[in-house]
Amino acid sequence: MDKRKVIAAYRRGMINVQECAQILGIDIGQISRLVNDPYLTVDPQLRQSKHSVNG
């Protein structure tokens, strides 16, 4: 499963922090770093369109 989707589900309250960590296969201590990572908050397709050279 895509990390962005798991983090989005956590932010929406669909899963709790323990479930989020378990799905991602990481320690609970690492969750706050991932949740606050701006790279994981933006959909990759949106990121590409913002940086498109062709407009």
N, CA, C and O atoms as a printed pandas DataFrame, in Angstrom:
     atom_number atom_name residue_name chain_id  residue_number  x_coord  y_coord  z_coord
0              1         N          MET        A               1    0.845   -1.185    0.000
1              2        CA          MET        A               1    0.000    0.000    0.000
2              3         C          MET        A               1    0.888    1.245    0.000
3              4         O          MET        A               1    1.964    1.252    0.598
4              5         N          ASP        A               2    0.436    2.266   -0.660
5              6        CA          ASP        A               2    1.165    3.521   -0.783
6              7         C          ASP        A               2    1.229    4.241    0.569
7              8         O          ASP        A               2    0.215    4.381    1.252
8              9         N          LYS        A               3    2.416    4.691    0.946
9             10        CA          LYS        A               3    2.585    5.392    2.223
10            11         C          LYS        A               3    1.687    6.604    2.329
11            12         O          LYS        A               3    1.148    6.886    3.398
12            13         N          ARG        A               4    1.519    7.329    1.228
13            14        CA          ARG        A               4    0.676    8.527    1.252
14            15         C          ARG        A               4   -0.758    8.181    1.613
15            16         O          ARG        A               4   -1.414    8.930    2.337
16            17         N          LYS        A               5   -1.249    7.055    1.115
17            18        CA          LYS        A               5   -2.619    6.643    1.408
18            19         C          LYS        A               5   -2.782    6.256    2.873
19            20         O          LYS        A               5   -3.795    6.574    3.496
20            21         N          VAL        A               6   -1.793    5.577    3.413
21            22        CA          VAL        A               6   -1.848    5.180    4.821
22            23         C          VAL        A               6   -1.817    6.420    5.715
23            24         O          VAL        A               6   -2.588    6.523    6.669
24            25         N          ILE        A               7   -0.934    7.347    5.406
25            26        CA          ILE        A               7   -0.832    8.570    6.208
26            27         C          ILE        A               7   -2.105    9.401    6.075
27            28         O          ILE        A               7   -2.560    9.992    7.054
28            29         N          ALA        A               8   -2.673    9.452    4.896
29            30        CA          ALA        A               8   -3.934   10.181    4.699
30            31         C          ALA        A               8   -5.050    9.542    5.523
31            32         O          ALA        A               8   -5.862   10.252    6.115
32            33         N          ALA        A               9   -5.099    8.226    5.567
33            34        CA          ALA        A               9   -6.108    7.530    6.370
34            35         C          ALA        A               9   -5.919    7.847    7.849
35            36         O          ALA        A               9   -6.897    8.028    8.574
36            37         N          TYR        A              10   -4.678    7.914    8.296
37            38        CA          TYR        A              10   -4.397    8.275    9.687
38            39         C          TYR        A              10   -4.861    9.698    9.977
39            40         O          TYR        A              10   -5.488    9.948   11.007
40            41         N          ARG        A              11   -4.558   10.625    9.081
41            42        CA          ARG        A              11   -4.953   12.025    9.275
42            43         C          ARG        A              11   -6.464   12.189    9.295
43            44         O          ARG        A              11   -6.987   13.041   10.013
44            45         N          ARG        A              12   -7.169   11.381    8.514
45            46        CA          ARG        A              12   -8.631   11.451    8.485
46            47         C          ARG        A              12   -9.274   10.742    9.667
47            48         O          ARG        A              12  -10.488   10.815    9.853
48            49         N          GLY        A              13   -8.460   10.054   10.466
49            50        CA          GLY        A              13   -8.983    9.364   11.639
50            51         C          GLY        A              13   -9.536    7.980   11.337
51            52         O          GLY        A              13  -10.236    7.395   12.163
52            53         N          MET        A              14   -9.229    7.463   10.173
53            54        CA          MET        A              14   -9.731    6.148    9.796
54            55         C          MET        A              14   -8.953    5.029   10.483
55            56         O          MET        A              14   -9.490    3.947   10.718
56            57         N          ILE        A              15   -7.685    5.294   10.803
57            58        CA          ILE        A              15   -6.857    4.342   11.542
58            59         C          ILE        A              15   -6.115    5.106   12.635
59            60         O          ILE        A              15   -5.930    6.319   12.539
60            61         N          ASN        A              16   -5.695    4.389   13.669
61            62        CA          ASN        A              16   -4.957    5.055   14.740
62            63         C          ASN        A              16   -3.451    4.954   14.485
63            64         O          ASN        A              16   -3.016    4.322   13.523
64            65         N          VAL        A              17   -2.676    5.577   15.345
65            66        CA          VAL        A              17   -1.224    5.654   15.132
66            67         C          VAL        A              17   -0.571    4.274   15.154
67            68         O          VAL        A              17    0.363    4.017   14.395
68            69         N          GLN        A              18   -1.056    3.390   16.018
69            70        CA          GLN        A              18   -0.484    2.041   16.067
70            71         C          GLN        A              18   -0.755    1.289   14.773
71            72         O          GLN        A              18    0.125    0.605   14.253
72            73         N          GLU        A              19   -1.970    1.415   14.255
73            74        CA          GLU        A              19   -2.308    0.750   13.001
74            75         C          GLU        A              19   -1.492    1.318   11.845
75            76         O          GLU        A              19   -1.034    0.579   10.973
76            77         N          CYS        A              20   -1.318    2.621   11.847
77            78        CA          CYS        A              20   -0.523    3.278   10.817
78            79         C          CYS        A              20    0.899    2.734   10.815
79            80         O          CYS        A              20    1.436    2.383    9.764
80            81         N          ALA        A              21    1.501    2.666   11.985
81            82        CA          ALA        A              21    2.866    2.157   12.098
82            83         C          ALA        A              21    2.943    0.698   11.666
83            84         O          ALA        A              21    3.896    0.291   11.002
84            85         N          GLN        A              22    1.944   -0.080   12.042
85            86        CA          GLN        A              22    1.952   -1.498   11.689
86            87         C          GLN        A              22    1.829   -1.687   10.177
87            88         O          GLN        A              22    2.541   -2.511    9.604
88            89         N          ILE        A              23    0.949   -0.948    9.532
89            90        CA          ILE        A              23    0.771   -1.066    8.087
90            91         C          ILE        A              23    2.052   -0.674    7.354
91            92         O          ILE        A              23    2.452   -1.321    6.386
92            93         N          LEU        A              24    2.691    0.402    7.836
93            94        CA          LEU        A              24    3.914    0.876    7.195
94            95         C          LEU        A              24    5.135    0.039    7.567
95            96         O          LEU        A              24    6.172    0.109    6.907
96            97         N          GLY        A              25    5.000   -0.748    8.625
97            98        CA          GLY        A              25    6.106   -1.591    9.059
98            99         C          GLY        A              25    7.221   -0.806    9.718
99           100         O          GLY        A              25    8.397   -1.135    9.562
100          101         N          ILE        A              26    6.851    0.240   10.462
101          102        CA          ILE        A              26    7.842    1.066   11.142
102          103         C          ILE        A              26    7.504    1.190   12.615
103          104         O          ILE        A              26    6.421    0.804   13.053
104          105         N          ASP        A              27    8.442    1.730   13.368
105          106        CA          ASP        A              27    8.272    1.961   14.792
106          107         C          ASP        A              27    7.392    3.190   15.015
107          108         O          ASP        A              27    7.431    4.130   14.222
108          109         N          ILE        A              28    6.613    3.189   16.069
109          110        CA          ILE        A              28    5.730    4.324   16.368
110          111         C          ILE        A              28    6.528    5.623   16.494
111          112         O          ILE        A              28    6.017    6.692   16.162
112          113         N          GLY        A              29    7.742    5.545   16.956
113          114        CA          GLY        A              29    8.576    6.739   17.077
114          115         C          GLY        A              29    8.873    7.411   15.749
115          116         O          GLY        A              29    9.182    8.602   15.716
116          117         N          GLN        A              30    8.785    6.671   14.657
117          118        CA          GLN        A              30    9.052    7.222   13.329
118          119         C          GLN        A              30    7.814    7.840   12.681
119          120         O          GLN        A              30    7.925    8.547   11.679
120          121         N          ILE        A              31    6.653    7.581   13.238
121          122        CA          ILE        A              31    5.405    8.059   12.638
122          123         C          ILE        A              31    5.361    9.582   12.547
123          124         O          ILE        A              31    4.984   10.122   11.507
124          125         N          SER        A              32    5.734   10.273   13.599
125          126        CA          SER        A              32    5.635   11.737   13.579
126          127         C          SER        A              32    6.489   12.337   12.474
127          128         O          SER        A              32    6.101   13.329   11.858
128          129         N          ARG        A              33    7.632   11.753   12.225
129          130        CA          ARG        A              33    8.495   12.249   11.146
130          131         C          ARG        A              33    7.829   12.042    9.790
131          132         O          ARG        A              33    7.880   12.927    8.936
132          133         N          LEU        A              34    7.212   10.897    9.585
133          134        CA          LEU        A              34    6.539   10.631    8.313
134          135         C          LEU        A              34    5.297   11.498    8.136
135          136         O          LEU        A              34    5.045   12.012    7.046
136          137         N          VAL        A              35    4.530   11.658    9.196
137          138        CA          VAL        A              35    3.302   12.440    9.110
138          139         C          VAL        A              35    3.613   13.898    8.808
139          140         O          VAL        A              35    2.831   14.567    8.132
140          141         N          ASN        A              36    4.728   14.394    9.290
141          142        CA          ASN        A              36    5.098   15.790    9.062
142          143         C          ASN        A              36    5.950   15.995    7.811
143          144         O          ASN        A              36    6.354   17.121    7.521
144          145         N          ASP        A              37    6.225   14.935    7.076
145          146        CA          ASP        A              37    7.049   15.040    5.871
146          147         C          ASP        A              37    6.233   15.655    4.737
147          148         O          ASP        A              37    5.263   15.046    4.286
148          149         N          PRO        A              38    6.605   16.852    4.264
149          150        CA          PRO        A              38    5.822   17.500    3.212
150          151         C          PRO        A              38    5.837   16.727    1.899
151          152         O          PRO        A              38    4.917   16.872    1.094
152          153         N          TYR        A              39    6.849   15.918    1.667
153          154        CA          TYR        A              39    6.925   15.114    0.446
154          155         C          TYR        A              39    5.799   14.083    0.388
155          156         O          TYR        A              39    5.317   13.744   -0.693
156          157         N          LEU        A              40    5.381   13.584    1.555
157          158        CA          LEU        A              40    4.345   12.559    1.597
158          159         C          LEU        A              40    2.941   13.129    1.681
159          160         O          LEU        A              40    1.974   12.367    1.681
160          161         N          THR        A              41    2.802   14.443    1.751
161          162        CA          THR        A              41    1.472   15.033    1.863
162          163         C          THR        A              41    0.892   15.423    0.511
163          164         O          THR        A              41   -0.316   15.635    0.402
164          165         N          VAL        A              42    1.721   15.520   -0.514
165          166        CA          VAL        A              42    1.272   15.964   -1.825
166          167         C          VAL        A              42    1.195   14.774   -2.766
167          168         O          VAL        A              42    2.101   13.942   -2.811
168          169         N          ASP        A              43    0.105   14.702   -3.515
169          170        CA          ASP        A              43   -0.058   13.663   -4.515
170          171         C          ASP        A              43    1.010   13.839   -5.593
171          172         O          ASP        A              43    1.186   14.954   -6.084
172          173         N          PRO        A              44    1.724   12.795   -5.976
173          174        CA          PRO        A              44    2.807   12.935   -6.946
174          175         C          PRO        A              44    2.354   13.539   -8.274
175          176         O          PRO        A              44    3.126   14.258   -8.909
176          177         N          GLN        A              45    1.142   13.269   -8.703
177          178        CA          GLN        A              45    0.651   13.843   -9.956
178          179         C          GLN        A              45    0.506   15.353   -9.835
179          180         O          GLN        A              45    0.800   16.077  -10.787
180          181         N          LEU        A              46    0.059   15.839   -8.682
181          182        CA          LEU        A              46   -0.061   17.283   -8.474
182          183         C          LEU        A              46    1.314   17.923   -8.432
183          184         O          LEU        A              46    1.505   19.023   -8.950
184          185         N          ARG        A              47    2.275   17.241   -7.816
185          186        CA          ARG        A              47    3.626   17.765   -7.716
186          187         C          ARG        A              47    4.231   17.933   -9.106
187          188         O          ARG        A              47    4.903   18.930   -9.368
188          189         N          GLN        A              48    4.005   16.978   -9.993
189          190        CA          GLN        A              48    4.542   17.049  -11.351
190          191         C          GLN        A              48    3.925   18.199  -12.131
191          192         O          GLN        A              48    4.628   18.877  -12.881
192          193         N          SER        A              49    2.630   18.434  -11.973
193          194        CA          SER        A              49    1.984   19.492  -12.732
194          195         C          SER        A              49    2.432   20.865  -12.279
195          196         O          SER        A              49    2.468   21.793  -13.087
196          197         N          LYS        A              50    2.773   21.023  -11.014
197          198        CA          LYS        A              50    3.251   22.308  -10.500
198          199         C          LYS        A              50    4.626   22.631  -11.041
199          200         O          LYS        A              50    4.954   23.803  -11.227
200          201         N          HIS        A              51    5.439   21.619  -11.300
201          202        CA          HIS        A              51    6.807   21.838  -11.750
202          203         C          HIS        A              51    6.976   21.610  -13.245
203          204         O          HIS        A              51    8.098   21.501  -13.739
204          205         N          SER        A              52    5.871   21.539  -13.954
205          206        CA          SER        A              52    5.940   21.295  -15.378
206          207         C          SER        A              52    6.556   22.472  -16.112
207          208         O          SER        A              52    6.187   23.620  -15.868
208          209         N          VAL        A              53    7.481   22.199  -16.997
209          210        CA          VAL        A              53    8.162   23.246  -17.754
210          211         C          VAL        A              53    7.264   23.740  -18.887
211          212         O          VAL        A              53    7.319   24.906  -19.280
212          213         N          ASN        A              54    6.447   22.838  -19.397
213          214        CA          ASN        A              54    5.623   23.193  -20.548
214          215         C          ASN        A              54    4.344   23.940  -20.185
215          216         O          ASN        A              54    3.576   24.323  -21.068
216          217         N          GLY        A              55    4.116   24.146  -18.907
217          218        CA          GLY        A              55    3.001   24.956  -18.492
218          219         C          GLY        A              55    1.811   24.218  -18.142
219          220         O          GLY        A              55    0.800   24.816  -17.773
